[in-house]
C-alpha cells in the first residue's frame, strides 16, 4: 500500500505537516478496512493497536447489567478512539465495545510503534494527547446530559440534529434509545406524545419532523 493510496495526509493535515518521525510513522502504518456492523473491539478484549480513522463511523457503547445499551461517543474521520488511547497507554483491557456503523478505513499503529513515537515524534505525541483531552471533555458532557437533562429534551434535540432537508430520520426506536442511553419503551412513549401533538409523523423505521420550530422549543424549554 503506497502513501498515495492511503492518502492519510488529507484526513490528518496536522500530522502531515509535522516532524519527519510522525510522517514516517503514518506512512508505515497498516491500512485496515472493515464492513459495517463489524466489531472493532469488545469489552474485556486486550488493546494492541492505536487506530486513526480515515473513513466511516465507529460507535462506542457500554452495556449495563440489564443488557441495555448506551452510546458513549462516535469516532469519525480525523479522530482516534478515546478508549483505545487510554487502554493502549495503560495496558488495560477495553471496558466497553466498539463497532462500525458504516464501512471503515483506518490506520493501525501497533503498541510498540505507538510507545516509541510518543518519545520520538512530537507532532504525533501532541495529537494523541490533544485528541484525548478534547474527546474526554465531550464524553463527560454527554454523560452529564444523560444524567441530568430530561429525555424529552434530548430526544427533541436528537431528532432535529439527525433530520435531513426533508425532515426525515431513518432510524428505529431501539437505535434512538441507545443514543440517548435510555429504554426503548421510554423513547416510544415520548415519540407517540410528539406525534399526538403533531410535531412528528411515525412510520416504520422512519420519523418525519413536521413542526421543527415547535420541536426546537421542546428541546430548549421542556422541563
N, C-alpha and C positions, 0 to 999 in steps of 0.2 A: 504493500500500500504506500503510495507516494505522498509527499507533503501536499501536492496539489489535489489529490483525490480526497484527502482528509479535509482540506480547506478549513482547518480549525481557526486560522487567523481571523476570518470574518466573524466568527462567533465569539471569540475571546480576544478582541483587539488590544486590551490592556496587557495581556500576556504576550501577544505577538510583538508588541513594541518594547518588551522588556529586555533583560540581560540575555547573553548568549546561552547560559546554562538553562534558563527557562525555556527558550525556544527549542533547544536540543532535546529537552525532556519531553515536550509535547510532540515534536517531530518523531520521536522514538516510541511514543505511546501507542498502545494497541487500540485499533478501532473495533468496537463491537456493535452488532445490530441485534435488536430483539423485536419480536412481533408484539402487537397489542395484547393486553390481558396476560402478560407473562411476568412471572415472579422475578424481581431483581434481587431481593433478599427477604428472608423470613425471620421472625422473632426467634432468638436463640442461635442463629447461624453465625459463624465467625466472619469477621470483616478482613479481607485480604487485599482489597484494592480501593483506590480512590478514583471516583468517576467524575468526569466533566461532561455534562450533557450538551450535545451538539444539535440534536433534533428530537422532537417529540415531547411527551409529558409523562412523568412518573409521579404516582400518588403514594404518599407515605401515610400510614394509618396505624392505629392501635386497636386491639380487640379486648374488650372488658371480659370479666368472668362470666357475664351473662351471654357473651357471644356478640354483643352489639359493637359495631364498628364505628370509629370516629376518625375522620381525616385530620392529620396534623398539618400538612402542607403539601404543595406540589413542587416538583423540581422541573424547571423549564430551561430551554436553551440558553446557554451562557452562565448557568449556575452549577453548583455542586450540591450534594445532599448533606444537610446538617448532621444527621445521624451517622452517615458514613464517615464524615470528617471526625466526629467525636470518637467513633469506635476505632478508626484506624490510628488515631492519636493515643488512645488509652489502651488499645489491645483487647477491649471488652467485646462481647458478642452483641449482636443487634437486639435492642429491646422492643422493636416494632417491625413492621413489614412494609415492603415497597413493591409495587408492580406497575407495569407500563399501562397507560391509558390509550396510547397510540403507538404505532411503530416508532422505535427509538434508535438513534445513533449516539454513541458515547465513546469518549476516550477513556482508556483504563491505564492508570499508573499503579504498578504493584507497590506493596507496602515498603519494600526495601528501597526502591527508587524514590518513593514519596519521602521517606525519612531522610534520605541523602539530600534531596532537593531542598528540604527545609533549611539545611545548613549551607548549601552552596548556591541556591538560586533565589536571590532576594525578591524578585518580582513575583515568583511563584509563592513564596512564603507570605508576602503581603496579600496576595489574592486569597490564599487559604484562610487566613485569619480575618480578613475584611468580610469575606463571604460568610464565614461562620458567625461573626458578630452581628451582621445585618440580618441574616436569616433567623438567628435565635431571637432577635427582637420581634420579628414577625410571628414566630411561634408563640411567644409569650402573649402578644396582642391577641392572637387567635384564641388562646386558652382563656384569656380574660373575657372575651366575647362569649364563649361557650358557658363560662361560669356565671356571668353577671348580666348579659344582655338577653332580654326576653326572646323566645323562639320566634314569635310573630314578627318582630322587627328584623331578626336575622334572615328569616325566610323571605320577607319582602325585599330586603337588600340583595339576596342571592338571585331572586327571580329577575330583578332589574338589571343586575350585572351580567347575567347569562343570556338574556333575551337578544335575539338578532334584530335586524332592522324592521322585521315584520312583527316583532313582539313574541316570537316563538322560542320555546326552550324544549329541546329534545332530551328528556330525562325521565327517570322513574321516581316514584315516591321513595323507594329504598335508596337510590343514589343521592337524593336530596338529604335524606336522613343521615347518611354517612358524612356528608359535607358539613352538616350542622351539628353533628355529634349528639343526635337525639334518636328517639324511636320512630319507626316508620308510621306507627299509628298516630303519633303526635303530628307529624308532617301532614298526613292525610286529613286529619281533623282541621288543621289550620287552612289547608288548601280548599277544603269544602266551604269553610267560612268565607274565604276570599271569593270563591265562586258565587256563593249566595249573595254577596254584596256587589256582584257584577264587576269585580276587579280583574278576574281572570276567567278563562274557559278551560276546562279539563277534557282532554281526550286521552286515548291510550298512549302512554309513554310520551305525552306532549302536554305542555302548558302554554297557553296563549295569554299574554298580558293585554287586557282590554283597556284598562284605565291606568296608564303608567304614573300620571301625576298623583292620583289618589293613592296608588300603591307606594309612591315615594313618601307621601305624608305618613303612611303607616310605618315605614322604615325609620322615619325621622322622629315621630312623636308618640308612637304606641307605647304604653307602659307595660 
